[in-house]
Amino acid sequence: MGSGFTRRRFLKALSAAGAYLVLANAGGCGLLGGAPKLGSLRVPKHGPLGAMRVWPLPSVAPVLPKGVWAFRSRPDLTPAAAEVAGSAYGTAPGYVFLALKEGAGEHGPMILDDRGQLVWYARYIAARDFKVQRYRGRPVLTWWEGTVVAGHGVGEYVVFDDSYREVRRVKAGNGYQGDLHEFLITPQDTALLTAYAPATADLSSIGGPEVAPVWEGVAQEVDIESGEVLFEWRSLRHVGVEESYVHPPDDPTLRHDYFHINSVDVYDEDHLLISARNTWTVYKINRKTGELVWRLGGKRSDFEMGEGTRTAFQHDARRHEDGTITVFDNGANLTGHDVSRAILLRPDEEEMGAALLREYASPEGLLSTSQGDAQLLSNGNVFVGWGSQPYLSEFSRDDELLLNARFPPDCESYRAFRFPWSGHPTDAPAVAVERRSEDRVALYASWNGATEAATWEVISGPSPNRLEPLGSVPRDGFETAMLVQSSHSYFAVRAKERSGGVLGTSAPLKL
């Protein structure tokens, strides 16, 4: 990062810290302490528009020392929390999507905002490749779900609607199990996916036995509605084992993963783009015949690879409308660089040369030994998930770091993305209430996945069917803390949109 960027971040962080300390001192709470001491908080008797009975409490991040969320209104949700460095600015519209699978807290798909605040979380789901796609003309949430065996997945693909309800479950065809590395819905509502097939191959040319067990990479295009396999590609028919940079295992009974398919993308109407981690190569293939059109990188590259264009153990090769290709290059100091990076390449299919247009590396100098992705956003920004490293970042087109977040050590997400999203959960908001004095109550409200809630209105009364409004406060992150002045026994909250309409109401709680 440049000095201007660092200074801007420093000033913003200093300003935010000052404002926070003012609030914290007013409420008598520490930086990571519990709720403010309500007896020390001055409660005005009247607001500018008359009697007020609800006030926002100073926001205190409910994060435990090990970096795990702890919500009063949703104690069942305890995923790891992200720490955002400074204040994000200039980011593309939308939320952050990822699915933690290692490290602290519960694991599963989650949506975050630019402050690192949780928006939606599904617990106990072994998910990979969590993102927004379009199905039947509508935005949906998708992910792979299953178990991991020998570095690849054995499972199925899940589609959720904007109310967080499952609407489709997709399987690989021809007897294969769906692999975790890809699930891409095409504009024709077909699915591109990956599978790993047990096979045998002659490894004598690379120091192995003549008949050896190997894993073959499989790419399929499947009709989502019928499950029919429309196209299937198998690596051993087109890519020899000698193209691999990985040596056969010493134990001849173990399968050699010579190819390791890890992404499939639409190149154009007639072609697909396939990335193989262990051959360090991106392949353009004919979508009908399966024949190789060209290799980009690796031992048999058809392109003259310009400076900085070679990759090692790469992931997530994507072709864009202008003909450029983004790749997450894991690196490992085997191609002249010792950090992982997101790169933008321009392959010239007439001159057969590849040029590096831009590259993006983390200021922490991260080296991701596995996983990772590079997403080119609509405004030209690049969003990077760092795979085996517990970080995610967004860069401007000109390599300025706009967002940098990290999770606790050992946390991993296969990929991370940014997408616009509007979520409308069908369950009710959650609320927790704590009596602090005869007429003062601390109230905590949340609604998992509700993106349109702008304010929380508190209603209270002597019985569950006699509740009246007391006042409203702006929504503040996943869980909003409020101070309520009321001697009644029953409390509930209403989530309201910006126009004032009620989106949902919690069940009343009795103190």
TORVEXZA-51358 format. One record per residue (C-alpha): x, y, z; residue in one letter; residue number from 1. Coordinates in nm, 3 decimals, decimal comma. Each point is the difference from the previous one (the first is absolute). Layout:
<sites>
SITE      c1      c2      c3 type seq
SITE       X       Y       Z    A NUM
...
</sites>
This chain:
<sites>
SITE      c1      c2      c3 type seq
SITE   0,000   0,000   0,000    M   1
SITE   0,112   0,356  -0,067    G   2
SITE   0,048   0,267   0,268    S   3
SITE  -0,318   0,186  -0,107    G   4
SITE  -0,209  -0,312   0,049    F   5
SITE   0,158  -0,067   0,341    T   6
SITE  -0,059   0,357   0,117    R   7
SITE  -0,366  -0,005  -0,111    R   8
SITE  -0,058  -0,329   0,178    R   9
SITE   0,177   0,131   0,314    F  10
SITE  -0,210   0,315   0,019    L  11
SITE  -0,324  -0,189  -0,054    K  12
SITE   0,091  -0,256   0,265    A  13
SITE   0,101   0,275   0,245    L  14
SITE  -0,330   0,184  -0,055    S  15
SITE  -0,203  -0,319   0,043    A  16
SITE   0,191  -0,092   0,314    A  17
SITE  -0,063   0,344   0,152    G  18
SITE  -0,372  -0,019  -0,069    A  19
SITE  -0,016  -0,349   0,145    Y  20
SITE   0,178   0,099   0,321    L  21
SITE  -0,242   0,287   0,051    V  22
SITE  -0,292  -0,243  -0,023    L  23
SITE   0,174  -0,261   0,210    A  24
SITE   0,084   0,247   0,278    N  25
SITE  -0,358   0,127   0,000    A  26
SITE  -0,126  -0,353   0,048    G  27
SITE   0,274  -0,113   0,236    G  28
SITE   0,115  -0,294  -0,216    C  29
SITE   0,338  -0,121  -0,116    G  30
SITE   0,105  -0,070  -0,356    L  31
SITE  -0,084  -0,371   0,018    L  32
SITE  -0,208   0,005   0,316    G  33
SITE  -0,362  -0,092   0,052    G  34
SITE  -0,303   0,226  -0,023    A  35
SITE   0,031   0,356   0,135    P  36
SITE  -0,087   0,061   0,363    K  37
SITE  -0,348   0,129  -0,047    L  38
SITE  -0,007   0,174   0,334    G  39
SITE   0,279   0,231  -0,118    S  40
SITE  -0,157   0,075  -0,339    L  41
SITE  -0,187   0,330  -0,006    R  42
SITE  -0,346  -0,057  -0,145    V  43
SITE  -0,175   0,311  -0,133    P  44
SITE  -0,364   0,024   0,097    K  45
SITE  -0,105   0,161  -0,324    H  46
SITE   0,125  -0,002  -0,355    G  47
SITE  -0,042   0,273  -0,260    P  48
SITE  -0,341  -0,135  -0,106    L  49
SITE  -0,144  -0,068   0,345    G  50
SITE   0,026  -0,284   0,247    A  51
SITE   0,270  -0,254  -0,087    M  52
SITE   0,031  -0,342   0,155    R  53
SITE   0,255  -0,178  -0,219    V  54
SITE   0,365   0,093  -0,050    W  55
SITE   0,285  -0,175  -0,178    P  56
SITE   0,269  -0,139   0,226    L  57
SITE   0,364   0,052  -0,093    P  58
SITE   0,104  -0,275  -0,237    S  59
SITE   0,232  -0,250   0,159    V  60
SITE   0,114  -0,281  -0,230    A  61
SITE  -0,118  -0,324   0,162    P  62
SITE   0,317  -0,190  -0,085    V  63
SITE   0,156  -0,248   0,238    L  64
SITE   0,379   0,000   0,059    P  65
SITE   0,051  -0,283  -0,252    K  66
SITE  -0,161   0,205  -0,277    G  67
SITE  -0,345  -0,161   0,006    V  68
SITE  -0,333   0,185  -0,010    W  69
SITE  -0,227  -0,019   0,306    A  70
SITE  -0,346   0,149  -0,056    F  71
SITE  -0,252   0,039   0,281    R  72
SITE  -0,296  -0,029  -0,236    S  73
SITE   0,150  -0,297  -0,190    R  74
SITE   0,224  -0,192   0,241    P  75
SITE  -0,020  -0,299  -0,238    D  76
SITE   0,212   0,184  -0,261    L  77
SITE   0,373   0,002   0,081    T  78
SITE   0,202   0,033  -0,322    P  79
SITE   0,345   0,156  -0,012    A  80
SITE   0,007   0,379  -0,028    A  81
SITE   0,185   0,203  -0,262    A  82
SITE   0,220   0,292   0,100    E  83
SITE  -0,003   0,279  -0,259    V  84
SITE   0,311   0,219  -0,011    A  85
SITE  -0,112   0,363   0,018    G  86
SITE  -0,309   0,104  -0,194    S  87
SITE  -0,079  -0,142  -0,342    A  88
SITE  -0,053   0,261  -0,272    Y  89
SITE  -0,050  -0,003  -0,374    G  90
SITE  -0,115  -0,362   0,002    T  91
SITE  -0,243  -0,136  -0,255    A  92
SITE  -0,368  -0,028   0,103    P  93
SITE  -0,109  -0,314   0,180    G  94
SITE   0,097  -0,234   0,278    Y  95
SITE   0,283  -0,246   0,059    V  96
SITE  -0,070  -0,372  -0,044    F  97
SITE   0,215  -0,283   0,136    L  98
SITE  -0,026  -0,333   0,180    A  99
SITE   0,244  -0,068   0,280    L 100
SITE   0,105  -0,363   0,035    K 101
SITE   0,292   0,002   0,242    E 102
SITE   0,107   0,181   0,316    G 103
SITE  -0,190   0,172   0,279    A 104
SITE  -0,376  -0,003   0,044    G 105
SITE  -0,270  -0,182  -0,189    E 106
SITE   0,042  -0,049  -0,372    H 107
SITE  -0,239   0,066  -0,286    G 108
SITE  -0,101   0,252  -0,269    P 109
SITE  -0,018   0,362   0,111    M 110
SITE  -0,070   0,348  -0,136    I 111
SITE   0,183   0,304   0,141    L 112
SITE  -0,016   0,375  -0,049    D 113
SITE   0,300   0,229  -0,045    D 114
SITE   0,038   0,043   0,377    R 115
SITE   0,035  -0,374   0,044    G 116
SITE  -0,345  -0,018   0,155    Q 117
SITE  -0,192  -0,320  -0,055    L 118
SITE  -0,301   0,025  -0,234    V 119
SITE  -0,093  -0,367  -0,035    W 120
SITE   0,144  -0,327   0,124    Y 121
SITE  -0,098  -0,366  -0,037    A 122
SITE   0,156  -0,216   0,268    R 123
SITE   0,147  -0,349  -0,023    Y 124
SITE   0,008  -0,020  -0,380    I 125
SITE   0,316  -0,138  -0,162    A 126
SITE  -0,016   0,250  -0,285    A 127
SITE   0,242   0,116  -0,270    R 128
SITE  -0,025   0,252  -0,285    D 129
SITE  -0,282   0,204   0,160    F 130
SITE  -0,119   0,273  -0,236    K 131
SITE  -0,290   0,173  -0,176    V 132
SITE  -0,106  -0,125  -0,343    Q 133
SITE  -0,308   0,031  -0,220    R 134
SITE  -0,244  -0,285  -0,051    Y 135
SITE  -0,322   0,033  -0,195    R 136
SITE   0,069   0,370  -0,029    G 137
SITE   0,022   0,063   0,374    R 138
SITE   0,295   0,041   0,238    P 139
SITE   0,066  -0,306   0,215    V 140
SITE   0,256  -0,119   0,254    L 141
SITE   0,200  -0,308  -0,098    T 142
SITE   0,267  -0,219   0,155    W 143
SITE   0,148  -0,349  -0,001    W 144
SITE  -0,084  -0,215   0,302    E 145
SITE   0,153  -0,332   0,102    G 146
SITE   0,319  -0,161   0,132    T 147
SITE   0,361   0,033  -0,113    V 148
SITE   0,203  -0,306  -0,097    V 149
SITE   0,361   0,014  -0,124    A 150
SITE  -0,022   0,372  -0,075    G 151
SITE  -0,323  -0,008  -0,201    H 152
SITE  -0,370   0,002   0,079    G 153
SITE  -0,262  -0,270   0,019    V 154
SITE  -0,337   0,169   0,009    G 155
SITE  -0,272   0,204  -0,170    E 156
SITE  -0,078   0,359  -0,099    Y 157
SITE  -0,263   0,209   0,180    V 158
SITE  -0,213   0,290  -0,128    V 159
SITE  -0,180   0,235   0,244    F 160
SITE  -0,243   0,279  -0,089    D 161
SITE   0,003   0,352   0,148    D 162
SITE  -0,208  -0,123   0,296    S 163
SITE   0,277  -0,248   0,089    Y 164
SITE  -0,207  -0,302  -0,099    R 165
SITE   0,139  -0,290  -0,201    E 166
SITE  -0,150  -0,007  -0,349    V 167
SITE   0,227  -0,245  -0,179    R 168
SITE   0,267  -0,262   0,070    R 169
SITE   0,225  -0,097  -0,291    V 170
SITE   0,207  -0,317  -0,040    K 171
SITE   0,279  -0,100  -0,232    A 172
SITE  -0,101  -0,248  -0,270    G 173
SITE   0,125  -0,334  -0,131    N 174
SITE   0,049  -0,141   0,349    G 175
SITE   0,251   0,262   0,120    Y 176
SITE  -0,009   0,192   0,326    Q 177
SITE  -0,005   0,377  -0,025    G 178
SITE   0,336   0,159   0,080    D 179
SITE   0,045   0,317   0,204    L 180
SITE   0,210   0,194  -0,251    H 181
SITE  -0,272   0,132  -0,232    E 182
SITE  -0,372   0,058  -0,031    F 183
SITE  -0,076   0,262  -0,265    L 184
SITE  -0,351   0,068  -0,130    I 185
SITE   0,003   0,107  -0,366    T 186
SITE  -0,247   0,244  -0,162    P 187
SITE  -0,177  -0,307  -0,142    Q 188
SITE  -0,068  -0,135   0,355    D 189
SITE   0,248  -0,281  -0,043    T 190
SITE   0,269  -0,070   0,258    A 191
SITE   0,374  -0,031  -0,057    L 192
SITE   0,152  -0,218   0,270    L 193
SITE   0,301  -0,214   0,079    T 194
SITE   0,056  -0,360   0,111    A 195
SITE   0,295  -0,225   0,077    Y 196
SITE  -0,002  -0,345  -0,161    A 197
SITE   0,220  -0,293   0,110    P 198
SITE   0,203  -0,132  -0,293    A 199
SITE   0,333  -0,163  -0,087    T 200
SITE   0,286   0,138  -0,210    A 201
SITE   0,357  -0,080  -0,105    D 202
SITE   0,230   0,206   0,222    L 203
SITE   0,327  -0,156  -0,115    S 204
SITE   0,097   0,317  -0,190    S 205
SITE   0,001   0,193   0,328    I 206
SITE   0,156  -0,265   0,224    G 207
SITE  -0,310  -0,194   0,098    G 208
SITE  -0,140  -0,344  -0,082    P 209
SITE  -0,143  -0,088  -0,341    E 210
SITE  -0,342  -0,062   0,149    V 211
SITE  -0,073   0,244   0,280    A 212
SITE  -0,314   0,135   0,165    P 213
SITE  -0,067   0,366  -0,083    V 214
SITE  -0,272   0,261   0,042    W 215
SITE  -0,143   0,122  -0,328    E 216
SITE  -0,150   0,348  -0,022    G 217
SITE  -0,356   0,012  -0,134    V 218
SITE  -0,200   0,303  -0,115    A 219
SITE  -0,372  -0,033  -0,068    Q 220
SITE  -0,280   0,218  -0,127    E 221
SITE  -0,327  -0,115   0,154    V 222
SITE  -0,357   0,110  -0,068    D 223
SITE  -0,118   0,119   0,341    I 224
SITE  -0,364  -0,092  -0,048    E 225
SITE   0,041  -0,351  -0,140    S 226
SITE   0,346  -0,096   0,128    G 227
SITE   0,101  -0,102  -0,353    E 228
SITE   0,372   0,019  -0,075    V 229
SITE   0,033   0,220  -0,308    L 230
SITE   0,378  -0,008  -0,024    F 231
SITE   0,284  -0,183   0,175    E 232
SITE   0,375   0,054  -0,022    W 233
SITE   0,264  -0,233   0,150    R 234
SITE   0,358   0,113   0,050    S 235
SITE   0,186  -0,325  -0,086    L 236
SITE  -0,137   0,005  -0,354    R 237
SITE   0,162   0,338  -0,068    H 238
SITE   0,272   0,074   0,258    V 239
SITE   0,286  -0,241   0,068    G 240
SITE   0,139  -0,073   0,345    V 241
SITE   0,338   0,139  -0,109    E 242
SITE  -0,151   0,352   0,000    E 243
SITE  -0,033  -0,012   0,379    S 244
SITE   0,240   0,178   0,236    Y 245
SITE  -0,092  -0,240   0,282    V 246
SITE   0,199  -0,319   0,048    H 247
SITE  -0,179  -0,334   0,045    P 248
SITE  -0,043  -0,107   0,363    P 249
SITE   0,263  -0,228   0,150    D 250
SITE  -0,271  -0,245   0,100    D 251
SITE  -0,111  -0,164  -0,328    P 252
SITE  -0,344  -0,079   0,146    T 253
SITE  -0,083   0,372   0,035    L 254
SITE  -0,168   0,177  -0,290    R 255
SITE   0,207   0,255  -0,183    H 256
SITE  -0,187   0,330  -0,035    D 257
SITE   0,191   0,110  -0,308    Y 258
SITE  -0,257   0,253  -0,131    F 259
SITE  -0,216   0,137   0,287    H 260
SITE  -0,277   0,185  -0,183    I 261
SITE  -0,105   0,308   0,197    N 262
SITE  -0,212   0,228  -0,219    S 263
SITE  -0,219  -0,009  -0,310    V 264
SITE  -0,124   0,316  -0,170    D 265
SITE  -0,188   0,093  -0,316    V 266
SITE   0,251   0,132  -0,253    Y 267
SITE  -0,261   0,063  -0,269    D 268
SITE  -0,297  -0,181  -0,150    E 269
SITE   0,222  -0,273  -0,145    D 270
SITE   0,281  -0,029   0,254    H 271
SITE   0,077  -0,049   0,370    L 272
SITE   0,296   0,109   0,212    L 273
SITE   0,142  -0,258   0,243    I 274
SITE   0,268   0,051   0,264    S 275
SITE   0,215  -0,287   0,131    A 276
SITE   0,200   0,069   0,314    R 277
SITE   0,266  -0,269  -0,042    N 278
SITE   0,088   0,069  -0,364    T 279
SITE   0,016   0,378   0,061    W 280
SITE  -0,207   0,038  -0,316    T 281
SITE  -0,324   0,161  -0,117    V 282
SITE  -0,164  -0,184  -0,292    Y 283
SITE  -0,242   0,122  -0,265    K 284
SITE  -0,209  -0,294  -0,118    I 285
SITE  -0,266  -0,056  -0,264    N 286
SITE  -0,337  -0,013   0,175    R 287
SITE  -0,133  -0,265  -0,240    K 288
SITE   0,295  -0,228  -0,083    T 289
SITE   0,215   0,052   0,309    G 290
SITE   0,311   0,057  -0,213    E 291
SITE   0,266   0,234   0,135    L 292
SITE   0,022   0,332  -0,183    V 293
SITE   0,298   0,131   0,197    W 294
SITE   0,199  -0,013   0,324    R 295
SITE   0,081   0,317   0,194    L 296
SITE   0,306  -0,057   0,222    G 297
SITE   0,148  -0,326   0,122    G 298
SITE   0,255  -0,224  -0,173    K 299
SITE  -0,168   0,007  -0,342    R 300
SITE  -0,134   0,355  -0,023    S 301
SITE  -0,123   0,100  -0,345    D 302
SITE   0,062   0,364   0,091    F 303
SITE   0,323   0,190   0,032    E 304
SITE  -0,033   0,085   0,369    M 305
SITE   0,094   0,361   0,068    G 306
SITE   0,169   0,123   0,315    E 307
SITE  -0,204  -0,079   0,312    G 308
SITE  -0,261  -0,210  -0,181    T 309
SITE   0,104  -0,347   0,114    R 310
SITE  -0,190  -0,151   0,291    T 311
SITE   0,055  -0,286   0,243    A 312
SITE  -0,276  -0,205   0,166    F 313
SITE  -0,249   0,262  -0,123    Q 314
SITE  -0,376   0,014   0,068    H 315
SITE  -0,312   0,164  -0,136    D 316
SITE   0,072   0,084  -0,364    A 317
SITE  -0,279   0,225  -0,140    R 318
SITE  -0,049   0,144  -0,347    R 319
SITE  -0,155   0,346  -0,036    H 320
SITE  -0,191   0,173  -0,279    E 321
SITE   0,301   0,202  -0,115    D 322
SITE   0,204  -0,318  -0,049    G 323
SITE   0,211   0,037   0,316    T 324
SITE   0,042  -0,282   0,251    I 325
SITE   0,030   0,029   0,378    T 326
SITE   0,186  -0,267   0,197    V 327
SITE   0,084  -0,046   0,367    F 328
SITE   0,368  -0,095  -0,013    D 329
SITE   0,098  -0,185   0,318    N 330
SITE   0,366   0,023  -0,101    G 331
SITE   0,224  -0,151   0,268    A 332
SITE   0,317   0,164  -0,141    N 333
SITE   0,009  -0,247  -0,286    L 334
SITE  -0,064   0,251  -0,280    T 335
SITE   0,214   0,294   0,108    G 336
SITE  -0,220   0,142   0,275    H 337
SITE  -0,030  -0,095   0,366    D 338
SITE  -0,353   0,122   0,078    V 339
SITE  -0,345  -0,092  -0,126    S 340
SITE  -0,171   0,249  -0,231    R 341
SITE  -0,306   0,064  -0,207    A 342
SITE   0,096   0,068  -0,361    I 343
SITE  -0,172   0,133  -0,311    L 344
SITE   0,135  -0,144  -0,325    L 345
SITE  -0,062   0,078  -0,364    R 346
SITE   0,054  -0,300  -0,229    P 347
SITE   0,050   0,096  -0,366    D 348
SITE  -0,142  -0,292  -0,198    E 349
SITE   0,132   0,132  -0,329    E 350
SITE   0,361   0,062   0,101    E 351
SITE  -0,021  -0,269   0,274    M 352
SITE   0,156   0,214   0,268    G 353
SITE  -0,118   0,069   0,356    A 354
SITE   0,052   0,333   0,177    A 355
SITE  -0,041   0,094   0,367    L 356
SITE  -0,230   0,302   0,029    L 357
SITE  -0,027   0,030   0,380    R 358
SITE   0,083  -0,191   0,316    E 359
SITE  -0,126   0,036   0,357    Y 360
SITE   0,184  -0,125   0,308    A 361
SITE  -0,088   0,031   0,367    S 362
SITE   0,198   0,256   0,206    P 363
SITE   0,057  -0,286   0,247    E 364
SITE   0,197  -0,187  -0,267    G 365
SITE  -0,230  -0,301   0,020    L 366
SITE   0,094  -0,335  -0,148    L 367
SITE  -0,309  -0,219  -0,043    S 368
SITE   0,098  -0,363  -0,037    T 369
SITE  -0,347  -0,093  -0,123    S 370
SITE  -0,339   0,138  -0,110    Q 371
SITE  -0,071   0,367  -0,072    G 372
SITE  -0,177   0,205  -0,269    D 373
SITE   0,009   0,328  -0,190    A 374
SITE  -0,332   0,167  -0,087    Q 375
SITE  -0,011   0,288  -0,250    L 376
SITE  -0,284   0,229   0,113    L 377
SITE  -0,231   0,212  -0,214    S 378
SITE   0,173   0,328   0,092    N 379
SITE   0,348  -0,132  -0,079    G 380
SITE   0,092  -0,088   0,358    N 381
SITE   0,149  -0,341   0,073    V 382
SITE  -0,117  -0,208   0,297    F 383
SITE   0,242  -0,264   0,128    V 384
SITE  -0,059  -0,294   0,231    G 385
SITE   0,336  -0,121   0,130    W 386
SITE  -0,098  -0,364   0,040    G 387
SITE   0,213  -0,172   0,263    S 388
SITE   0,083   0,338   0,153    Q 389
SITE  -0,271   0,156   0,225    P 390
SITE  -0,030   0,321  -0,204    Y 391
SITE  -0,216   0,164  -0,264    L 392
SITE   0,072   0,322  -0,188    S 393
SITE  -0,141   0,240  -0,256    E 394
SITE   0,222   0,210  -0,226    F 395
SITE  -0,074   0,284  -0,236    S 396
SITE   0,086  -0,038  -0,366    R 397
SITE   0,322   0,191   0,077    D 398
SITE   0,108  -0,236   0,282    D 399
SITE  -0,116   0,215   0,294    E 400
SITE  -0,108  -0,214   0,295    L 401
SITE  -0,360   0,096   0,081    L 402
SITE  -0,100  -0,277   0,240    L 403
SITE   0,216  -0,239   0,199    N 404
SITE  -0,151  -0,241   0,250    A 405
SITE   0,137  -0,294   0,190    R 406
SITE  -0,145  -0,284   0,204    F 407
SITE   0,162  -0,175   0,296    P 408
SITE   0,303  -0,218  -0,079    P 409
SITE  -0,066  -0,332  -0,174    D 410
SITE  -0,333   0,116  -0,147    C 411
SITE  -0,037  -0,084  -0,370    E 412
SITE  -0,256   0,064  -0,271    S 413
SITE   0,044  -0,172  -0,336    Y 414
SITE  -0,111   0,316  -0,182    R 415
SITE  -0,137   0,344   0,096    A 416
SITE  -0,213   0,237  -0,209    F 417
SITE  -0,189   0,328  -0,012    R 418
SITE  -0,355   0,015  -0,139    F 419
SITE  -0,307   0,219   0,030    P 420
SITE  -0,267  -0,185   0,198    W 421
SITE  -0,345   0,058   0,146    S 422
SITE  -0,106  -0,254   0,261    G 423
SITE  -0,354  -0,053   0,131    H 424
SITE  -0,009  -0,267   0,274    P 425
SITE  -0,333  -0,167   0,077    T 426
SITE   0,068  -0,056   0,368    D 427
SITE  -0,065   0,268   0,264    A 428
SITE   0,255   0,244   0,142    P 429
SITE   0,173  -0,104   0,322    A 430
SITE   0,005   0,202   0,320    V 431
SITE   0,157  -0,028   0,344    A 432
SITE  -0,107   0,214   0,297    V 433
SITE   0,174   0,071   0,330    E 434
SITE  -0,163   0,195   0,286    R 435
SITE   0,252   0,244   0,147    R 436
SITE  -0,219   0,204   0,230    S 437
SITE  -0,365   0,055   0,082    E 438
SITE  -0,066   0,188  -0,322    D 439
SITE   0,308  -0,066  -0,214    R 440
SITE   0,060  -0,292  -0,231    V 441
SITE   0,291  -0,094  -0,224    A 442
SITE  -0,129  -0,148  -0,323    L 443
SITE   0,195  -0,173  -0,280    Y 444
SITE  -0,154  -0,056  -0,344    A 445
SITE   0,121  -0,190  -0,308    S 446
SITE  -0,140  -0,163  -0,313    W 447
SITE   0,229  -0,245  -0,173    N 448
SITE   0,021   0,082  -0,371    G 449
SITE  -0,230   0,305  -0,012    A 450
SITE   0,181   0,254  -0,219    T 451
SITE  -0,285   0,252  -0,032    E 452
SITE  -0,057   0,069   0,373    A 453
SITE   0,095   0,362   0,074    A 454
SITE  -0,148   0,059   0,346    T 455
SITE  -0,121  -0,192   0,301    W 456
SITE  -0,323   0,105   0,169    E 457
SITE  -0,064  -0,115   0,355    V 458
SITE  -0,352  -0,090   0,107    I 459
SITE  -0,095  -0,075   0,361    S 460
SITE  -0,300  -0,056   0,217    G 461
SITE  -0,157  -0,181   0,298    P 462
SITE  -0,097  -0,306  -0,209    S 463
SITE   0,107  -0,157  -0,331    P 464
SITE  -0,314   0,127  -0,179    N 465
SITE   0,023   0,355   0,139    R 466
SITE   0,329   0,130  -0,139    L 467
SITE   0,051   0,364  -0,096    E 468
SITE   0,294   0,176  -0,171    P 469
SITE   0,257   0,164   0,225    L 470
SITE   0,247   0,127  -0,260    G 471
SITE   0,255  -0,100  -0,262    S 472
SITE   0,376  -0,004  -0,051    V 473
SITE   0,211  -0,056  -0,313    P 474
SITE   0,118  -0,353  -0,069    R 475
SITE   0,364  -0,034   0,105    D 476
SITE   0,166  -0,313  -0,135    G 477
SITE  -0,122  -0,355   0,042    F 478
SITE  -0,123   0,067   0,355    E 479
SITE  -0,128   0,341   0,113    T 480
SITE   0,014   0,090   0,369    A 481
SITE  -0,265   0,233   0,144    M 482
SITE  -0,090   0,155   0,331    L 483
SITE  -0,375  -0,002   0,063    V 484
SITE  -0,184   0,192   0,268    Q 485
SITE  -0,306  -0,205   0,095    S 486
SITE  -0,144  -0,174   0,305    S 487
SITE  -0,207  -0,243  -0,210    H 488
SITE   0,063  -0,375  -0,003    S 489
SITE  -0,026  -0,082  -0,372    Y 490
SITE   0,234   0,118  -0,277    F 491
SITE   0,038  -0,058  -0,373    A 492
SITE   0,171   0,170  -0,295    V 493
SITE  -0,106   0,089  -0,352    R 494
SITE   0,250   0,018  -0,284    A 495
SITE  -0,083   0,290  -0,232    K 496
SITE   0,128   0,092  -0,344    E 497
SITE   0,116   0,350  -0,088    R 498
SITE  -0,347   0,105  -0,116    S 499
SITE  -0,146  -0,100   0,337    G 500
SITE  -0,173  -0,322  -0,102    G 501
SITE   0,013  -0,290   0,243    V 502
SITE   0,204  -0,294  -0,130    L 503
SITE  -0,034  -0,234   0,296    G 504
SITE  -0,090  -0,017   0,368    T 505
SITE   0,159  -0,211   0,271    S 506
SITE  -0,193  -0,216   0,239    A 507
SITE  -0,073   0,188   0,327    P 508
SITE   0,223  -0,081   0,297    L 509
SITE  -0,103   0,021   0,363    K 510
SITE   0,240   0,127   0,262    L 511
</sites>
